[in-house]
Amino acid sequence: IAPMDKRLLTILRCPVTHKGLSLLKKDKLERINAAIAAGELTTHEGERLTEPLAEALVTDDGKRVYPIDDGIPVLLESEAIHMEQLA
């Protein structure tokens, strides 16, 4: 799996809120993957997540997470994970 190019982070924005994005920290990624394993997380479209995330981007306000698939950010609203699901 290719890591995401860090230079991209300076220009990428959330497609919905236009907030900046940063790499999701390891502890939050582990919480998300635990919730995915427990069958508790869905995408914005309501699709249940089944595969753990290797990497992800999070909006500056921490409310939305976007998966990174093989080094490529998937910046689609339909694929966004809303963090309030973890509350």
C-alpha positions, -999 to 999 in steps of 0.1 A, spaced: 0 0 0 14 33 -11 13 60 16 -5 92 6 17 121 -7 19 146 22 22 175 -3 -14 168 -13 -26 177 22 -18 213 16 -44 216 -12 -70 190 -3 -103 202 12 -135 185 23 -159 184 -7 -188 193 15 -176 218 41 -144 230 23 -125 226 56 -89 215 55 -80 179 59 -52 161 78 -42 125 83 -62 108 109 -41 100 140 -34 63 148 -55 62 180 -86 75 162 -79 52 132 -78 23 157 -112 34 173 -127 36 138 -114 2 128 -127 -13 161 -162 1 153 -160 -12 118 -151 -47 131 -181 -45 155 -204 -36 125 -212 -1 140 -201 23 113 -217 34 81 -209 58 53 -228 90 47 -250 70 23 -258 45 51 -236 17 37 -222 -5 65 -184 -5 65 -168 -40 66 -131 -34 57 -107 -17 81 -91 16 70 -53 16 65 -53 54 63 -78 82 64 -82 119 63 -102 139 89 -116 174 85 -102 202 107 -133 201 129 -130 164 134 -165 157 122 -159 138 89 -134 111 79 -126 101 43 -108 68 36 -75 67 17 -75 38 -7 -41 26 -18 -26 61 -12 -55 78 -30 -79 99 -9 -116 91 -16 -131 125 -13 -167 117 -20 -195 127 3 -211 93 -1 -180 77 13 -176 100 43 -178 86 78 -195 109 103 -175 108 136 -206 113 158 -212 76 152 -184 69 176 -198 90 204 
